[in-house]
Amino acid sequence: MILISKLFKNTYFLLVFLLFFSLISCGQNLSYKNKSISVNQIKTGAQQTSLYISLLKNKNVAVVANQISVIFKGKSVKPKGESNYTHLVDSLLSLNIPIIKVFSPEHGFRGTADAGEKVVNGVDAKTGLQIVSLYGKHKKPTQEQLKGINVVVFDIQDVGVRFYTYISTLHYVMEACAENNIKLVVLDRPNPNGFYIDGPTLDLKYKSFVGMHPVPLVYGMTIGEYAKMINGEHWLKNRIQCNLTVIPLKNYTHQSRYSLPIRPSPNLPNDQAINLYPSLGFFEGTTINAGRGTEHQFQQYGAPFFPKSDFCYTPEPNFGAKHPKHEGKLCYGVNLKNVEPLNFVNINYLIDAYKKTPKTTLFFGKTFTKHAGNTLLEQQLKHGWSAKQIHDSWQPKIEAFKKIRAKYLLYD
């Protein structure tokens, strides 16, 4: 109501708006702010065991999972301890499903590795299962690693952003399953940024592990829908297709806000960071610190060479950031911890940081083009394009993508 009052100071227009709002469905922005679904209302694919257990019985199973691959129980939205959920692997083992090994993505099976840090193979202390890293020597399961496996279960929480590497892991797992005639079961999970589509679209000339498909930065799909799109658009090597089954969500729509009860990776600690990640993730390819090395990752940005300001912080090694940018140096910057949630990629932050960086200081890093997905964004910044001009330049490819996306949606 406070937001609406600011937009409509005139009482008459406020009343008209409220009447209009009650008669029709609202747009994406208002839907995001006014609808919130708890972990208890939405049933993830993993929770609906009866829909997939028959696919795993008497099969040799491999699981692609990490720390958020859990099945919730009880009534708490924010679990305070392990008693409120069980890990998918533990649950399947208790049902006598013969899990042979676990594949782990970036950040590892327990989710403790830094971004970009190689994850090594090992053995899970709790279950004794072999852990095979998909973020080290091999990003794609090898034929030898899949030997004897009949079914692979994929249960990873995505955040709906192209340079978040879990969808690249999905691609390689699908490709390996297709090449080795292994069935893949994707247990779907909500996309916390699934209520909008925005950002630059990847030019395949700049394909990398932080962007493998010609999609906008924010694509508005769950990981199950995305898997269907990879298959349907023949994006796997040699246009092969995977034997894919998606276990869908229950009670989920793209217009509903979903708060992740467990951080999906070390540097996305809360809803605010997840919401700002599409806008601040560009800084990963620059010399600007985006909060790594603090307790407010992706909720602030700064650098020692920014103009002095009231807001400052000093990045130090911590959970998920052993060597953050500008470690131990006082950074002046911008605090975004309390900004309103976004339903678009806010390129103003990047423009602001570029303008504050002295011309004698390197701004763009080696990976900026990979994060942007093209060379155009860097040129637009260098030539002083406004946020509106940059945002408008994304729209033709976004509209083309929406037509592709529509074919694979499982939810309204």
Secondary structure, 3 states (H helix, E strand, C coil): CHHHHHHCCCHHHHHHHHHHHHHCCCCHHHHHHHCEECCCCCECCCCCHHHCHHHHCCCCEEEEECCCCEEECCCCCCCCCHHHEEEHHHHHHHCCCCEEEEEECCCCCCCCCCCCCCCCCEECCCCCCEEEECCCCCCCCCCCCCCCCCEEEEECCCCCECCCCHHHHHHHHHHHHHHCCCEEEEECCCCCCCCCCEEEECCHHHCECCECCCCEEECCCCHHHHHHHHHHCCCCHHHCCCCEEEECCECCCCCCEECCCCCCCCCCCCHHHHHHHHHHHHHHHECCECCCCCCCCCCEEEECCCCCCCCEECCCCECCECCCCCCCCCEEEEECCCCCCCCCCCCHHHHHHHHHCCCCCCCECCCHHHHHCCCHHHHHHHCCCCHHHHHHHHHHHHHHHHHHHHCCCCCC
